[in-house]
Amino acid sequence: MFRVAVVEDDQNFATRMKNYLRRYASTQHLALSYDFYSDGLSFLDEFAGQYQLVFMDIVMPGANGLETAAKMRQKDQDLCLIFITTQPQFALHGYEVSAFDFIVKPLHYNLFEIKMNKAMRSIHPDESIVINQPGDDFRRLSIRDIFYVESQKHYLIFHTSQGEYRMRGRMSDVNERLLVQGFVNIRKSILVNMAYITRVDNDTVSLDGTCLPVAHSHKQEFRQQLAVYLAGKA
């Protein structure tokens, strides 16, 4: 799950950011959750290195964005920080706290998407997985393009937007990598990308027309993980 924080005292702009994040997550098939804070102090009280990306207003009551970012950097030197401002000259001070970028209000979605894509490339320069196919061939697959992975005998089958690819291996070979990218086990042999789930019934889950069985032993954990994922998009 990719986690984002927005530190912004303007509630109208915070709502706009929420809508933009939801739209971006949907179009990019990205497992994304976000939290909003109305001031720097409340953000610092909750911050424990749990975010990969932070949008922070510079001008806020109490501790301003630059002061808040300086204290944040004491806990995390690496997370991606993007400042929000109505006065671009203030953004120059962002380099003092290793800001990645800045956006100027008012913000339109096209520019927001550009900023997000740039940040995502910085945070996850390699959002892909390499599979070794039969015949000593290999292919690099974008993780976002994978609908689900299933294990059959000694092979892993990757069902993607470009077709099916297989390689020798076990589910344990990819579980750790994909579970943190918004995938969930619906049975021991099937790992599903939650971004593509369109319907959940009692014992099945649908992904754009493909119906997959949910094992009884995985049903409770699957529903809990899906609830957390959907709550992050709400």
Secondary structure, 3 states (H helix, E strand, C coil): CEEEEEECCCHHHHHHHHHHHHHHHHHHCCCEEEEEECCHHHHHHHCCCCCCEEEEECCCCCCCHHHHHHHHHCCCCCCEEEEEECCHHHHHHHHHHCCCEEEECCCCHHHHHHHHHHHHHHHCCCCEEEEEECCCEEEEEEHHHEEEEEEECCEEEEEECCEEEEEECCCHHHHHHHHCCCEEEEECCEEEEHHHEEEECCCEEEECCEEEECCHHHHHHHHHHHHHHHHHHC
